[in-house]
Amino acid sequence: MNHTVDLKDKKLFMLDMDGTIYLGSRLFEGTRPFLETARENGARCIFLTNNSSKSTKDYIEKLRKMGIECGADDVFTSVQASAIYLESNHKGMKVYAAGTKAMLEELLEMGINATAQPDGTEEVVLQGFDTELEYRKVEAACRLIDNGAIFLACNIDKVCPVEDGYIPDCGSICRMIESATGKAPHFIGKPEASMIEGVLKKEGIRAEDAVMVGDRLYTDIACGVNANVDTVLLLSGETSLNDLEGSGIVPTYIMKDIAQLGYEIRKV
């Protein structure tokens, strides 16, 4: 890849959220200054998250409470990506939405034939980051998969960073189901290139004019690499410098946090 466009001149910043612009309910100090600088430079900022436990409306509300003004066009989640994937590849199929109420509501709003109360006729199991997880949900998913249902998952993340450490994420739930059924899911969110490609198409922006910013090598940075866009790894979340050794995933830039990125894009 030829990095011909300087960070200062990028037209689109795709920003992961958890561990990148905030941690839990704490907004990082450099987030607002970065957003102001990027917008002064004429760049678009879109929040791109794998967290499938919340809806787009939930994220807009959370960001606004933190003092960040945004609308529906500024947020793209793995649930939205999953709905697009289902519409394109399994149109009309009945889906067991194994996740939160917010995930189900988002799928229904996007026209997916989804339910949280399976009756055995579901043709697809879509597993999400279920912060409302109950054993009966895991049991239902396993039974459907054993009976031939397609096994999909919103995101591959093993853990979700929180202020006092982490909590198990969608990838960890899927490992449990895979261990029981012997069947692995097809993951839809980052690092799949389609997460970024869909945003580029919608915004009408070339790959070389965009950059993916995140704190995880195997989702955020790998997604950028797969979509052929520049990447910025921030060491404010899950990844440390030690994790880079032998990972095989090479970010374009490595920075301490969003504050440093804001400094780097300032036009003097």
C-alpha angles and dihedrals in degrees: 000000000000111000097209097149117075118224089246089060100045114127097202132038113190106199129197111215116206107069093001109066098005143003115223104314095339117100112213113248094238098050101089094043090051093050091048092050094047092051092046085056089055095251128142118232118206124181109226116187138175092201103118097178093085134051127234088257090054091053094047090052092047093049093047091051087055090053098259114129113215142143139208092282090058097060129064120178137187088248090060089046089050092052090051090048092050092048091050100041109021104025115182095004118139110251130203103216101209098190145066128328088251091056092051093048092051092050092049091048088054091053100257118150093234136154138182092203106068120200098185097266096092114122098194133042113205111190119200138180093286112198086170093056120161128179092243089063092055091047092051092049092050093049093050093047091048088054093054105272116152110254115222132163132199097221141007097216113133096199138013116223116236133175095269098039125290145312128216112274136199095287091058092049089050091052089058092051092044090051090054099042102029089230125114122211130239105244116219108186128065129000087041108102090224090075090066099030091059091054093047091051093047093048095041092231127142119240092243090058093054136073133195115220122194149127101239127079099199096048115019100030095035089052091054092047091049091050092046096241129130116265137209117203113205118202092211098097136025103338127079128186089257090062091062093066110098094353094118089217113110120193119210091229134015120204137170097238147323090287091062091048089052090053092048094055096050113121110219 
